[in-house]
Amino acid sequence: MCDVCGIVDGGMGYGGRYGGLDTPAARAKVGKWVVWANATLDPILFKENDNGKVIGTGAGGNPKGLMRLESVLENQQWLEGDEFSVADVAVGAYLLYVPQFFPNGETAPPTIKPPE
């Protein structure tokens, strides 16, 4: 699931060189979303069995983590500030995997769904 990791690079790689993340404060703002995507969003979206095989998604049923994301994106287009950032890439990458793995399954809340 980490096709995007080379780009995101912990939220600091290319974003630090090309995305305006030239201060520790700027890197921390987007870095928190990169960590959140890996630590919180992944286990919500991809339920695993004891062997680590993905067996389902928790995207339906309004899980707390997705509702937090939904509340942020109800009031703004991007996760941090007025511009697209590494934070959006990190979170969006996970969200876009759900319909690929579960094309007939549960989906995310409306605000965080990709446009059709």
C-alpha positions as protocol buffer text, in pm:
chain_id: "A"
residue {
  index: 1
  type: MET
  ca { x: 0 y: 0 z: 0 }
}
residue {
  index: 2
  type: CYS
  ca { x: 292 y: 231 z: 5 }
}
residue {
  index: 3
  type: ASP
  ca { x: 327 y: 323 z: -361 }
}
residue {
  index: 4
  type: VAL
  ca { x: 307 y: 681 z: -249 }
}
residue {
  index: 5
  type: CYS
  ca { x: 574 y: 647 z: 23 }
}
residue {
  index: 6
  type: GLY
  ca { x: 856 y: 742 z: -212 }
}
residue {
  index: 7
  type: ILE
  ca { x: 679 y: 1068 z: -287 }
}
residue {
  index: 8
  type: VAL
  ca { x: 559 y: 1141 z: 63 }
}
residue {
  index: 9
  type: ASP
  ca { x: 881 y: 1019 z: 227 }
}
residue {
  index: 10
  type: GLY
  ca { x: 750 y: 1066 z: 577 }
}
residue {
  index: 11
  type: GLY
  ca { x: 592 y: 1395 z: 473 }
}
residue {
  index: 12
  type: MET
  ca { x: 926 y: 1563 z: 433 }
}
residue {
  index: 13
  type: GLY
  ca { x: 1101 y: 1440 z: 117 }
}
residue {
  index: 14
  type: TYR
  ca { x: 980 y: 1604 z: -203 }
}
residue {
  index: 15
  type: GLY
  ca { x: 740 y: 1818 z: -2 }
}
residue {
  index: 16
  type: GLY
  ca { x: 1035 y: 1975 z: 178 }
}
residue {
  index: 17
  type: ARG
  ca { x: 1205 y: 2059 z: -149 }
}
residue {
  index: 18
  type: TYR
  ca { x: 907 y: 2146 z: -366 }
}
residue {
  index: 19
  type: GLY
  ca { x: 603 y: 2185 z: -144 }
}
residue {
  index: 20
  type: GLY
  ca { x: 679 y: 2478 z: 82 }
}
residue {
  index: 21
  type: LEU
  ca { x: 775 y: 2259 z: 376 }
}
residue {
  index: 22
  type: ASP
  ca { x: 1092 y: 2445 z: 449 }
}
residue {
  index: 23
  type: THR
  ca { x: 1040 y: 2495 z: 824 }
}
residue {
  index: 24
  type: PRO
  ca { x: 995 y: 2248 z: 1109 }
}
residue {
  index: 25
  type: ALA
  ca { x: 648 y: 2393 z: 1179 }
}
residue {
  index: 26
  type: ALA
  ca { x: 536 y: 2344 z: 818 }
}
residue {
  index: 27
  type: ARG
  ca { x: 669 y: 1987 z: 813 }
}
residue {
  index: 28
  type: ALA
  ca { x: 497 y: 1910 z: 1144 }
}
residue {
  index: 29
  type: LYS
  ca { x: 160 y: 2029 z: 1013 }
}
residue {
  index: 30
  type: VAL
  ca { x: 160 y: 1786 z: 722 }
}
residue {
  index: 31
  type: GLY
  ca { x: 364 y: 1521 z: 904 }
}
residue {
  index: 32
  type: LYS
  ca { x: 85 y: 1471 z: 1156 }
}
residue {
  index: 33
  type: TRP
  ca { x: -148 y: 1371 z: 872 }
}
residue {
  index: 34
  type: VAL
  ca { x: 109 y: 1133 z: 724 }
}
residue {
  index: 35
  type: VAL
  ca { x: 143 y: 961 z: 1063 }
}
residue {
  index: 36
  type: TRP
  ca { x: -236 y: 966 z: 1108 }
}
residue {
  index: 37
  type: ALA
  ca { x: -288 y: 802 z: 768 }
}
residue {
  index: 38
  type: ASN
  ca { x: -45 y: 522 z: 852 }
}
residue {
  index: 39
  type: ALA
  ca { x: -136 y: 471 z: 1218 }
}
residue {
  index: 40
  type: THR
  ca { x: -510 y: 541 z: 1223 }
}
residue {
  index: 41
  type: LEU
  ca { x: -657 y: 542 z: 874 }
}
residue {
  index: 42
  type: ASP
  ca { x: -495 y: 222 z: 748 }
}
residue {
  index: 43
  type: PRO
  ca { x: -635 y: 0 z: 1029 }
}
residue {
  index: 44
  type: ILE
  ca { x: -981 y: 155 z: 981 }
}
residue {
  index: 45
  type: LEU
  ca { x: -990 y: 102 z: 607 }
}
residue {
  index: 46
  type: PHE
  ca { x: -821 y: -238 z: 589 }
}
residue {
  index: 47
  type: LYS
  ca { x: -928 y: -506 z: 836 }
}
residue {
  index: 48
  type: GLU
  ca { x: -684 y: -797 z: 857 }
}
residue {
  index: 49
  type: ASN
  ca { x: -706 y: -1152 z: 984 }
}
residue {
  index: 50
  type: ASP
  ca { x: -446 y: -1303 z: 1219 }
}
residue {
  index: 51
  type: ASN
  ca { x: -221 y: -1378 z: 921 }
}
residue {
  index: 52
  type: GLY
  ca { x: -219 y: -1018 z: 801 }
}
residue {
  index: 53
  type: LYS
  ca { x: -444 y: -1083 z: 503 }
}
residue {
  index: 54
  type: VAL
  ca { x: -688 y: -800 z: 425 }
}
residue {
  index: 55
  type: ILE
  ca { x: -1035 y: -946 z: 470 }
}
residue {
  index: 56
  type: GLY
  ca { x: -1258 y: -639 z: 471 }
}
residue {
  index: 57
  type: THR
  ca { x: -1292 y: -269 z: 525 }
}
residue {
  index: 58
  type: GLY
  ca { x: -1420 y: -61 z: 812 }
}
residue {
  index: 59
  type: ALA
  ca { x: -1502 y: 234 z: 587 }
}
residue {
  index: 60
  type: GLY
  ca { x: -1876 y: 195 z: 637 }
}
residue {
  index: 61
  type: GLY
  ca { x: -2060 y: 257 z: 958 }
}
residue {
  index: 62
  type: ASN
  ca { x: -1902 y: 597 z: 1027 }
}
residue {
  index: 63
  type: PRO
  ca { x: -1594 y: 497 z: 1228 }
}
residue {
  index: 64
  type: LYS
  ca { x: -1460 y: 765 z: 1459 }
}
residue {
  index: 65
  type: GLY
  ca { x: -1140 y: 825 z: 1260 }
}
residue {
  index: 66
  type: LEU
  ca { x: -1326 y: 881 z: 933 }
}
residue {
  index: 67
  type: MET
  ca { x: -1571 y: 1112 z: 1107 }
}
residue {
  index: 68
  type: ARG
  ca { x: -1274 y: 1320 z: 1227 }
}
residue {
  index: 69
  type: LEU
  ca { x: -1150 y: 1346 z: 870 }
}
residue {
  index: 70
  type: GLU
  ca { x: -1501 y: 1423 z: 748 }
}
residue {
  index: 71
  type: SER
  ca { x: -1535 y: 1708 z: 999 }
}
residue {
  index: 72
  type: VAL
  ca { x: -1209 y: 1866 z: 882 }
}
residue {
  index: 73
  type: LEU
  ca { x: -1301 y: 1843 z: 514 }
}
residue {
  index: 74
  type: GLU
  ca { x: -1654 y: 1975 z: 563 }
}
residue {
  index: 75
  type: ASN
  ca { x: -1507 y: 2319 z: 619 }
}
residue {
  index: 76
  type: GLN
  ca { x: -1207 y: 2322 z: 387 }
}
residue {
  index: 77
  type: GLN
  ca { x: -1092 y: 2164 z: 64 }
}
residue {
  index: 78
  type: TRP
  ca { x: -744 y: 2057 z: 180 }
}
residue {
  index: 79
  type: LEU
  ca { x: -621 y: 1906 z: 505 }
}
residue {
  index: 80
  type: GLU
  ca { x: -370 y: 2178 z: 588 }
}
residue {
  index: 81
  type: GLY
  ca { x: -431 y: 2530 z: 473 }
}
residue {
  index: 82
  type: ASP
  ca { x: -551 y: 2659 z: 140 }
}
residue {
  index: 83
  type: GLU
  ca { x: -330 y: 2447 z: -83 }
}
residue {
  index: 84
  type: PHE
  ca { x: -292 y: 2084 z: -179 }
}
residue {
  index: 85
  type: SER
  ca { x: -7 y: 1929 z: 21 }
}
residue {
  index: 86
  type: VAL
  ca { x: 175 y: 1610 z: 109 }
}
residue {
  index: 87
  type: ALA
  ca { x: -91 y: 1558 z: 377 }
}
residue {
  index: 88
  type: ASP
  ca { x: -358 y: 1528 z: 107 }
}
residue {
  index: 89
  type: VAL
  ca { x: -144 y: 1284 z: -90 }
}
residue {
  index: 90
  type: ALA
  ca { x: -86 y: 1061 z: 212 }
}
residue {
  index: 91
  type: VAL
  ca { x: -450 y: 1048 z: 322 }
}
residue {
  index: 92
  type: GLY
  ca { x: -591 y: 1042 z: -31 }
}
residue {
  index: 93
  type: ALA
  ca { x: -374 y: 749 z: -129 }
}
residue {
  index: 94
  type: TYR
  ca { x: -530 y: 532 z: 141 }
}
residue {
  index: 95
  type: LEU
  ca { x: -882 y: 645 z: 56 }
}
residue {
  index: 96
  type: LEU
  ca { x: -837 y: 566 z: -311 }
}
residue {
  index: 97
  type: TYR
  ca { x: -732 y: 209 z: -230 }
}
residue {
  index: 98
  type: VAL
  ca { x: -1072 y: 125 z: -76 }
}
residue {
  index: 99
  type: PRO
  ca { x: -1272 y: 116 z: -403 }
}
residue {
  index: 100
  type: GLN
  ca { x: -986 y: -72 z: -570 }
}
residue {
  index: 101
  type: PHE
  ca { x: -987 y: -348 z: -309 }
}
residue {
  index: 102
  type: PHE
  ca { x: -1362 y: -341 z: -239 }
}
residue {
  index: 103
  type: PRO
  ca { x: -1537 y: -223 z: -559 }
}
residue {
  index: 104
  type: ASN
  ca { x: -1880 y: -344 z: -442 }
}
residue {
  index: 105
  type: GLY
  ca { x: -1829 y: -278 z: -74 }
}
residue {
  index: 106
  type: GLU
  ca { x: -1856 y: -7 z: 182 }
}
residue {
  index: 107
  type: THR
  ca { x: -1745 y: 345 z: 100 }
}
residue {
  index: 108
  type: ALA
  ca { x: -1625 y: 649 z: 284 }
}
residue {
  index: 109
  type: PRO
  ca { x: -1851 y: 934 z: 399 }
}
residue {
  index: 110
  type: PRO
  ca { x: -1956 y: 1178 z: 124 }
}
residue {
  index: 111
  type: THR
  ca { x: -1711 y: 1460 z: 189 }
}
residue {
  index: 112
  type: ILE
  ca { x: -1407 y: 1235 z: 165 }
}
residue {
  index: 113
  type: LYS
  ca { x: -1524 y: 1039 z: -138 }
}
residue {
  index: 114
  type: PRO
  ca { x: -1340 y: 1112 z: -460 }
}
residue {
  index: 115
  type: PRO
  ca { x: -1547 y: 1293 z: -721 }
}
residue {
  index: 116
  type: GLU
  ca { x: -1727 y: 1069 z: -970 }
}
